[in-house]
Amino acid sequence: MAGKNIIIQDPNAPASSETMRSIVSLSSRGWVSLRRFALIVGVTMQTIHTWRKAGRFEAIKVGERYRVYTAEVQRFLKEGNRK
């Protein structure tokens, strides 16, 4: 994805409005992959899989892969990693 910025943020820090706008611009499809979500929140894929299984964020399964809606990414960044 040339030309797009990836923002890595402390998941416990409140998300700035600039971060929120950047997250929205990450995907015109309305969702991001789990890998992209991990990069955004600054954690490993193992942590993302653990959090998904624990229900700390909502993900949908598309074929064999999980996706996270952009709105869920925004909620997660705004509220931190608590659900």
C-alpha positions in Angstrom: 0.0 0.0 0.0 2.3 2.7 -1.2 1.6 6.2 0.0 -0.3 5.3 3.1 1.0 6.0 6.6 0.8 3.4 9.3 0.5 4.9 12.8 1.8 2.9 15.7 0.3 4.0 19.0 0.4 3.0 22.6 -2.9 1.1 23.0 -3.3 2.6 26.5 -2.9 6.2 25.3 -5.9 8.2 24.2 -6.2 8.5 20.4 -5.8 11.9 19.0 -8.1 13.2 16.3 -5.2 13.1 13.9 -4.7 9.4 14.6 -8.4 8.8 14.2 -8.4 10.4 10.7 -5.3 8.5 9.7 -6.9 5.2 10.8 -10.0 5.9 8.6 -7.7 6.6 5.6 -5.9 3.3 6.1 -8.6 1.3 4.3 -11.2 2.4 1.8 -12.8 -1.0 2.2 -14.0 -0.2 5.8 -11.9 -2.9 7.4 -8.3 -3.8 8.1 -6.5 -7.1 8.4 -5.4 -8.5 11.8 -1.8 -7.8 10.8 -2.6 -4.1 10.0 -4.5 -3.9 13.3 -1.4 -5.2 15.1 0.7 -2.6 13.5 -1.7 0.2 14.4 -1.9 -0.7 18.1 1.7 -1.7 18.3 1.5 -5.3 19.4 2.5 -8.7 18.1 0.3 -11.0 16.0 0.2 -13.4 18.9 -1.2 -10.7 21.2 -3.9 -9.9 18.5 -4.9 -13.5 18.3 -5.1 -13.8 22.1 -7.1 -10.6 22.3 -9.5 -11.8 19.5 -10.1 -15.1 21.3 -10.7 -13.2 24.6 -13.2 -10.9 22.9 -11.2 -7.7 23.5 -12.2 -6.5 20.0 -14.7 -7.6 17.4 -13.4 -9.2 14.2 -15.3 -10.8 11.4 -14.2 -13.9 9.5 -14.0 -13.5 5.8 -13.1 -16.8 4.2 -10.1 -18.1 6.2 -9.1 -14.7 7.5 -10.3 -12.3 10.1 -10.9 -8.6 9.5 -11.5 -5.7 11.9 -13.9 -2.9 10.9 -12.4 0.5 10.8 -15.0 1.7 13.4 -13.8 -1.1 15.7 -10.2 0.1 15.3 -11.3 3.6 16.2 -13.2 2.4 19.2 -10.3 0.3 20.4 -7.9 3.2 20.1 -10.3 5.6 21.8 -11.2 3.4 24.7 -7.8 1.6 25.0 -7.6 -2.1 25.0 -10.4 -2.7 27.5 -13.8 -4.0 26.5 
